[in-house]
Amino acid sequence: MIDLNTLVSNALIAAVQQAVAPLNERIATLEGICATQHEAMVAMRDRIAALENNPAQGVDTQAAPTTGLTRDEVEALIEAKMDLHLECYDHDNYDEIASKVDDLPDLDDYVTRDEVRSEIEDVLNNATLSLSI
């Protein structure tokens, strides 16, 4: 005997897994980018601390008493961080993925039991089943 519930459940699970696979891949990529950016920020923090602790390196502590950096050094650090961000992060790819997410149905539409039942009926009404023995 064929267990229709199992067939439908397995089909839905497979469809969801297939749909989220690109998103999982993108998440992994973004986590890698975040790790790289974190390392760069730690390096900048260490550089700032070194400059604050050693005014003999040419840091004008009078010009920027709160950080121990001159305006030019702060601007250079900010530019370096922005350059790293632009090298590591693909804004076009983000925009492409974001536009696809906007096209997905709103998950709030699937909250009530009646709506889920209706969606399943719509899928099953158009479904075909073939058996080979």
C-alpha positions as a LaTeX table, in Angstrom:
\begin{tabular}{lrrr}
\hline
Residue & $x$ (\AA) & $y$ (\AA) & $z$ (\AA) \\
\hline
Met1 & 0.00 & 0.00 & 0.00 \\
Ile2 & 1.23 & 3.46 & $-0.84$ \\
Asp3 & 1.61 & 5.89 & 2.05 \\
Leu4 & 0.54 & 9.19 & 0.50 \\
Asn5 & 1.50 & 11.18 & 3.60 \\
Thr6 & 5.07 & 9.90 & 3.41 \\
Leu7 & 5.30 & 10.65 & $-0.32$ \\
Val8 & 4.01 & 14.20 & 0.15 \\
Ser9 & 6.21 & 14.78 & 3.20 \\
Asn10 & 9.31 & 13.52 & 1.41 \\
Ala11 & 8.52 & 15.62 & $-1.66$ \\
Leu12 & 8.04 & 18.74 & 0.45 \\
Ile13 & 11.24 & 18.11 & 2.41 \\
Ala14 & 13.20 & 17.62 & $-0.82$ \\
Ala15 & 11.72 & 20.77 & $-2.36$ \\
Val16 & 12.57 & 22.85 & 0.70 \\
Gln17 & 16.12 & 21.49 & 0.85 \\
Gln18 & 16.60 & 22.25 & $-2.83$ \\
Ala19 & 15.20 & 25.76 & $-2.40$ \\
Val20 & 17.41 & 26.65 & 0.57 \\
Ala21 & 20.63 & 25.11 & $-0.75$ \\
Pro22 & 21.76 & 28.33 & $-2.51$ \\
Leu23 & 20.91 & 30.33 & 0.60 \\
Asn24 & 22.96 & 27.98 & 2.79 \\
Glu25 & 25.87 & 28.35 & 0.38 \\
Arg26 & 25.56 & 32.13 & 0.48 \\
Ile27 & 25.45 & 32.09 & 4.29 \\
Ala28 & 28.69 & 30.10 & 4.37 \\
Thr29 & 30.30 & 32.58 & 1.96 \\
Leu30 & 29.17 & 35.57 & 4.03 \\
Glu31 & 30.44 & 33.96 & 7.23 \\
Gly32 & 33.84 & 33.56 & 5.58 \\
Ile33 & 33.81 & 37.20 & 4.52 \\
Cys34 & 32.86 & 38.27 & 8.05 \\
Ala35 & 35.75 & 36.25 & 9.47 \\
Thr36 & 38.17 & 37.95 & 7.07 \\
Gln37 & 36.81 & 41.38 & 7.96 \\
His38 & 37.01 & 40.55 & 11.66 \\
Glu39 & 40.69 & 39.65 & 11.29 \\
Ala40 & 41.31 & 42.94 & 9.50 \\
Met41 & 39.52 & 44.87 & 12.25 \\
Val42 & 41.56 & 43.12 & 14.95 \\
Ala43 & 44.73 & 44.04 & 13.05 \\
Met44 & 43.58 & 47.67 & 12.84 \\
Arg45 & 42.75 & 47.68 & 16.56 \\
Asp46 & 46.23 & 46.38 & 17.33 \\
Arg47 & 47.76 & 49.00 & 15.04 \\
Ile48 & 45.78 & 51.77 & 16.72 \\
Ala49 & 46.83 & 50.52 & 20.16 \\
Ala50 & 50.47 & 50.43 & 19.05 \\
Leu51 & 50.25 & 53.97 & 17.72 \\
Glu52 & 48.55 & 55.21 & 20.90 \\
Asn53 & 51.18 & 53.58 & 23.10 \\
Asn54 & 54.17 & 54.83 & 21.10 \\
Pro55 & 53.90 & 58.55 & 20.28 \\
Ala56 & 57.48 & 58.42 & 19.05 \\
Gln57 & 56.16 & 56.90 & 15.81 \\
Gly58 & 54.97 & 60.31 & 14.76 \\
Val59 & 51.47 & 60.24 & 16.20 \\
Asp60 & 50.22 & 63.72 & 16.99 \\
Thr61 & 48.52 & 63.07 & 20.33 \\
Gln62 & 47.62 & 66.74 & 20.66 \\
Ala63 & 45.63 & 66.70 & 17.41 \\
Ala64 & 43.49 & 63.72 & 18.40 \\
Pro65 & 43.72 & 63.16 & 22.15 \\
Thr66 & 40.87 & 60.63 & 22.27 \\
Thr67 & 42.53 & 58.14 & 19.90 \\
Gly68 & 46.15 & 59.20 & 19.74 \\
Leu69 & 45.88 & 59.30 & 15.93 \\
Thr70 & 46.13 & 62.18 & 13.54 \\
Arg71 & 43.25 & 62.91 & 11.21 \\
Asp72 & 45.30 & 61.59 & 8.25 \\
Glu73 & 45.95 & 58.29 & 10.05 \\
Val74 & 42.28 & 57.87 & 10.90 \\
Glu75 & 41.29 & 58.60 & 7.29 \\
Ala76 & 43.91 & 56.13 & 6.03 \\
Leu77 & 42.57 & 53.42 & 8.35 \\
Ile78 & 39.01 & 54.07 & 7.22 \\
Glu79 & 40.02 & 53.98 & 3.56 \\
Ala80 & 41.90 & 50.70 & 4.12 \\
Lys81 & 38.83 & 49.19 & 5.78 \\
Met82 & 36.55 & 50.32 & 2.95 \\
Asp83 & 38.97 & 48.96 & 0.35 \\
Leu84 & 39.03 & 45.60 & 2.14 \\
His85 & 35.24 & 45.57 & 2.31 \\
Leu86 & 34.90 & 46.35 & $-1.40$ \\
Glu87 & 37.44 & 43.64 & $-2.27$ \\
Cys88 & 35.74 & 40.97 & $-0.18$ \\
Tyr89 & 32.06 & 41.73 & $-0.60$ \\
Asp90 & 30.13 & 41.39 & $-3.84$ \\
His91 & 27.36 & 43.99 & $-3.63$ \\
Asp92 & 25.88 & 42.96 & $-6.99$ \\
Asn93 & 25.48 & 39.37 & $-5.79$ \\
Tyr94 & 23.80 & 40.63 & $-2.61$ \\
Asp95 & 21.36 & 42.74 & $-4.65$ \\
Glu96 & 20.58 & 39.75 & $-6.88$ \\
Ile97 & 19.87 & 37.48 & $-3.91$ \\
Ala98 & 17.87 & 40.17 & $-2.11$ \\
Ser99 & 15.67 & 40.65 & $-5.16$ \\
Lys100 & 15.00 & 36.90 & $-5.28$ \\
Val101 & 14.08 & 36.87 & $-1.60$ \\
Asp102 & 11.62 & 39.71 & $-2.23$ \\
Asp103 & 9.94 & 37.54 & $-4.88$ \\
Leu104 & 9.30 & 34.69 & $-2.42$ \\
Pro105 & 5.84 & 34.39 & $-0.87$ \\
Asp106 & 5.44 & 35.94 & 2.54 \\
Leu107 & 5.73 & 33.21 & 5.19 \\
Asp108 & 2.94 & 34.84 & 7.17 \\
Asp109 & 0.62 & 33.57 & 4.43 \\
Tyr110 & 1.27 & 29.99 & 5.60 \\
Val111 & 0.49 & 30.39 & 9.27 \\
Thr112 & $-3.10$ & 29.20 & 9.48 \\
Arg113 & $-4.07$ & 25.57 & 9.05 \\
Asp114 & $-6.70$ & 26.36 & 6.41 \\
Glu115 & $-4.20$ & 28.19 & 4.24 \\
Val116 & $-1.69$ & 25.35 & 4.48 \\
Arg117 & $-4.40$ & 22.87 & 3.59 \\
Ser118 & $-5.43$ & 25.01 & 0.61 \\
Glu119 & $-1.83$ & 25.22 & $-0.62$ \\
Ile120 & $-1.39$ & 21.45 & $-0.34$ \\
Glu121 & $-4.64$ & 20.87 & $-2.20$ \\
Asp122 & $-3.50$ & 23.24 & $-4.97$ \\
Val123 & $-0.24$ & 21.32 & $-5.32$ \\
Leu124 & $-1.91$ & 17.92 & $-5.24$ \\
Asn125 & $-4.66$ & 18.91 & $-7.69$ \\
Asn126 & $-1.99$ & 19.56 & $-10.30$ \\
Ala127 & 0.18 & 16.61 & $-9.35$ \\
Thr128 & 0.66 & 13.45 & $-11.33$ \\
Leu129 & 1.72 & 10.07 & $-10.05$ \\
Ser130 & 3.24 & 7.30 & $-12.04$ \\
Leu131 & 4.10 & 3.84 & $-10.79$ \\
Ser132 & 6.34 & 1.35 & $-12.48$ \\
Ile133 & 6.40 & $-2.26$ & $-11.42$ \\
\hline
\end{tabular}
